[in-house]
Amino acid sequence: MLLGLPVQAAQQGTVVRQAPVYADASLAAQRVGSIDAGVRVTLFERKGGWQEIYSEEKAITGWVRVYQVREGDFGASAVSENKEDSRGFLAGLATFSRKASGFFSQDSGVTSSSTATIGVRGLSESEIRSAQADFDELRKMQGYASNKKRARGFASAGSLKAGKVPHFSGSK
Amino acid sequence: MSRMQLPLLLVIALALVATFPVRAFDLNNLVKDLDEASKKLDQNMDSLNKMRGKVSTREEIEIGGNLIAGLLGAAPLVDDAELQRYVNDVGFWVAAQSKRSELPWRFGVIDSQGINAFAAPGGYVVVTLGLYQLLENEAQLAGVLAHEIAHVVRKHHLKALQQTMKREFWSELSVKTVDDKQDRENLRKLIGSGLQLYTTGLDRKYEFDADMRGVVLAARAGYDPYAFLDVLTTIDSINPEAAELTVLMNTHPPTGERLETLASKMDGRLDSYASGEDNADRFRQAAARH
């Protein structure tokens, strides 16, 4: 174990919505500035709903809300690298972002017809409305159900501990 | 048996003792009488609830099963038992933290590239493969499922259907006896309205409600509740005009607005749960084939 050494691999990120920057991870902390969407930042520690960042452009270090920044570079170069990664799955948000801009945006050079072919198979509005119930599939779904005992084992294998957290309204 | 019925049953028991003093000493008979009285009471409660437009849990499950069968007709389950069981484990564990943990919770991943998730009354939740593939870890999956679980717990779809269909409809509805032609017709109408609801969406206030309750359920289950904000952030970064998002965007408030609202509610309340698990390794293993 590394004692007391702050080992933090700094990562690059991008501010995705205009973000006030605070001196600490709290709305009560002093506001030290503001960063516009699109600005690249270095990401440090994450704490609760807060992310510590450094902006070279603005020369500020401070905390923004996690949803205001994203890991990865969202610059103009993102569009062309839209190949699926080897797992056919998304390695991370940055990968996804590149893929998303390639797959999903209308003006990315991917024609809309190819978007449609990879598109919403089976679940367009009209297909949902006119769907014929499939009770065989429903039975199949029932067959995969978990139960109390199984779920407890699953939780404990994943170090998940149940806790009491009230709803924001105070109700159960 | 509900708490409300207990004093009533005592009254009935006393009445039985008073009416049949001789039989009152025969414990077996007394239990039988009580049983029958209780059954009658249940039936009466059922019809009373019907008149008030309420639906029993059994009917709720029946309606939900039909709605999900409809969705499965449009997009079947992904053919991967391991993945389906994994999603059921996560979902069941999260649902166990809700006040309706006793529902027969069922979860599934359906084979559609559309990005969306659906809930149906009675404990049914499905996530599209398109949404599943956007997720990075188990905490994010838990967050998505928790949002849908909250819809079920709060009976949002039932409430919406009750607003759509007239009160008389509900007092006539009997999903138990699907042999009857009229009942079958009623059920068919109901499922039609339900499927329609999946394309028009719930009242937007129900979506904010499910966002806020979902993150709390995820925190209760030991997950990092902020993972759900990550999911919304991911969705927010996709072109909202994309075909994959059409239904989601037509049925939910703007993602940015959801993020702002949810984050400000969570502020200071859930910070201490942000160290919750994300179980990214386990998630990757379950998702590896997709």
Boltz contact constraints between the chains, C-beta under 6 A:
constraints:
  - contact:
      token1: [A, 48]
      token2: [B, 271]
      max_distance: 6.0
  - contact:
      token1: [A, 48]
      token2: [B, 274]
      max_distance: 6.0
  - contact:
      token1: [A, 49]
      token2: [B, 226]
      max_distance: 6.0
  - contact:
      token1: [A, 49]
      token2: [B, 263]
      max_distance: 6.0
  - contact:
      token1: [A, 49]
      token2: [B, 266]
      max_distance: 6.0
  - contact:
      token1: [A, 65]
      token2: [B, 263]
      max_distance: 6.0
  - contact:
      token1: [A, 66]
      token2: [B, 229]
      max_distance: 6.0
  - contact:
      token1: [A, 67]
      token2: [B, 229]
      max_distance: 6.0
  - contact:
      token1: [A, 67]
      token2: [B, 233]
      max_distance: 6.0
  - contact:
      token1: [A, 67]
      token2: [B, 259]
      max_distance: 6.0
  - contact:
      token1: [A, 67]
      token2: [B, 263]
      max_distance: 6.0
  - contact:
      token1: [A, 97]
      token2: [B, 237]
      max_distance: 6.0
  - contact:
      token1: [A, 100]
      token2: [B, 238]
      max_distance: 6.0
  - contact:
      token1: [A, 104]
      token2: [B, 238]
      max_distance: 6.0
  - contact:
      token1: [A, 104]
      token2: [B, 239]
      max_distance: 6.0
  - contact:
      token1: [A, 104]
      token2: [B, 242]
      max_distance: 6.0
  - contact:
      token1: [A, 105]
      token2: [B, 239]
      max_distance: 6.0
  - contact:
      token1: [A, 106]
      token2: [B, 241]
      max_distance: 6.0
  - contact:
      token1: [A, 115]
      token2: [B, 243]
      max_distance: 6.0
  - contact:
      token1: [A, 118]
      token2: [B, 113]
      max_distance: 6.0
  - contact:
      token1: [A, 119]
      token2: [B, 113]
      max_distance: 6.0
  - contact:
      token1: [A, 119]
      token2: [B, 243]
      max_distance: 6.0
  - contact:
      token1: [A, 120]
      token2: [B, 114]
      max_distance: 6.0
  - contact:
      token1: [A, 120]
      token2: [B, 243]
      max_distance: 6.0
  - contact:
      token1: [A, 120]
      token2: [B, 244]
      max_distance: 6.0
  - contact:
      token1: [A, 121]
      token2: [B, 112]
      max_distance: 6.0
  - contact:
      token1: [A, 121]
      token2: [B, 113]
      max_distance: 6.0
  - contact:
      token1: [A, 122]
      token2: [B, 74]
      max_distance: 6.0
  - contact:
      token1: [A, 122]
      token2: [B, 75]
      max_distance: 6.0
  - contact:
      token1: [A, 122]
      token2: [B, 112]
      max_distance: 6.0
  - contact:
      token1: [A, 123]
      token2: [B, 74]
      max_distance: 6.0
  - contact:
      token1: [A, 123]
      token2: [B, 75]
      max_distance: 6.0
  - contact:
      token1: [A, 123]
      token2: [B, 112]
      max_distance: 6.0
  - contact:
      token1: [A, 123]
      token2: [B, 114]
      max_distance: 6.0
  - contact:
      token1: [A, 125]
      token2: [B, 199]
      max_distance: 6.0
  - contact:
      token1: [A, 127]
      token2: [B, 74]
      max_distance: 6.0
  - contact:
      token1: [A, 128]
      token2: [B, 74]
      max_distance: 6.0
  - contact:
      token1: [A, 128]
      token2: [B, 195]
      max_distance: 6.0
  - contact:
      token1: [A, 128]
      token2: [B, 198]
      max_distance: 6.0
  - contact:
      token1: [A, 128]
      token2: [B, 199]
      max_distance: 6.0
  - contact:
      token1: [A, 129]
      token2: [B, 195]
      max_distance: 6.0
  - contact:
      token1: [A, 129]
      token2: [B, 196]
      max_distance: 6.0
  - contact:
      token1: [A, 129]
      token2: [B, 199]
      max_distance: 6.0
  - contact:
      token1: [A, 131]
      token2: [B, 70]
      max_distance: 6.0
  - contact:
      token1: [A, 131]
      token2: [B, 73]
      max_distance: 6.0
  - contact:
      token1: [A, 131]
      token2: [B, 74]
      max_distance: 6.0
  - contact:
      token1: [A, 132]
      token2: [B, 73]
      max_distance: 6.0
  - contact:
      token1: [A, 133]
      token2: [B, 69]
      max_distance: 6.0
  - contact:
      token1: [A, 133]
      token2: [B, 70]
      max_distance: 6.0
  - contact:
      token1: [A, 133]
      token2: [B, 73]
      max_distance: 6.0
  - contact:
      token1: [A, 134]
      token2: [B, 69]
      max_distance: 6.0
  - contact:
      token1: [A, 134]
      token2: [B, 72]
      max_distance: 6.0
  - contact:
      token1: [A, 134]
      token2: [B, 73]
      max_distance: 6.0
  - contact:
      token1: [A, 135]
      token2: [B, 69]
      max_distance: 6.0
  - contact:
      token1: [A, 137]
      token2: [B, 72]
      max_distance: 6.0
  - contact:
      token1: [A, 137]
      token2: [B, 76]
      max_distance: 6.0
  - contact:
      token1: [A, 137]
      token2: [B, 77]
      max_distance: 6.0
  - contact:
      token1: [A, 138]
      token2: [B, 65]
      max_distance: 6.0
  - contact:
      token1: [A, 138]
      token2: [B, 69]
      max_distance: 6.0
  - contact:
      token1: [A, 140]
      token2: [B, 77]
      max_distance: 6.0
  - contact:
      token1: [A, 141]
      token2: [B, 106]
      max_distance: 6.0
  - contact:
      token1: [A, 141]
      token2: [B, 108]
      max_distance: 6.0
  - contact:
      token1: [A, 144]
      token2: [B, 84]
      max_distance: 6.0
  - contact:
      token1: [A, 144]
      token2: [B, 85]
      max_distance: 6.0
  - contact:
      token1: [A, 144]
      token2: [B, 88]
      max_distance: 6.0
  - contact:
      token1: [A, 145]
      token2: [B, 88]
      max_distance: 6.0
  - contact:
      token1: [A, 145]
      token2: [B, 106]
      max_distance: 6.0
  - contact:
      token1: [A, 146]
      token2: [B, 88]
      max_distance: 6.0
  - contact:
      token1: [A, 146]
      token2: [B, 89]
      max_distance: 6.0
  - contact:
      token1: [A, 146]
      token2: [B, 92]
      max_distance: 6.0
  - contact:
      token1: [A, 151]
      token2: [B, 92]
      max_distance: 6.0
  - contact:
      token1: [A, 151]
      token2: [B, 93]
      max_distance: 6.0
  - contact:
      token1: [A, 151]
      token2: [B, 96]
      max_distance: 6.0
  - contact:
      token1: [A, 154]
      token2: [B, 89]
      max_distance: 6.0
  - contact:
      token1: [A, 155]
      token2: [B, 93]
      max_distance: 6.0
  - contact:
      token1: [A, 158]
      token2: [B, 279]
      max_distance: 6.0
  - contact:
      token1: [A, 159]
      token2: [B, 277]
      max_distance: 6.0
  - contact:
      token1: [A, 160]
      token2: [B, 222]
      max_distance: 6.0
  - contact:
      token1: [A, 160]
      token2: [B, 277]
      max_distance: 6.0
  - contact:
      token1: [A, 161]
      token2: [B, 222]
      max_distance: 6.0
  - contact:
      token1: [A, 163]
      token2: [B, 220]
      max_distance: 6.0
  - contact:
      token1: [A, 165]
      token2: [B, 216]
      max_distance: 6.0
  - contact:
      token1: [A, 165]
      token2: [B, 219]
      max_distance: 6.0
  - contact:
      token1: [A, 165]
      token2: [B, 220]
      max_distance: 6.0
  - contact:
      token1: [A, 167]
      token2: [B, 213]
      max_distance: 6.0
  - contact:
      token1: [A, 167]
      token2: [B, 216]
      max_distance: 6.0
  - contact:
      token1: [A, 168]
      token2: [B, 212]
      max_distance: 6.0
  - contact:
      token1: [A, 168]
      token2: [B, 265]
      max_distance: 6.0
  - contact:
      token1: [A, 172]
      token2: [B, 99]
      max_distance: 6.0
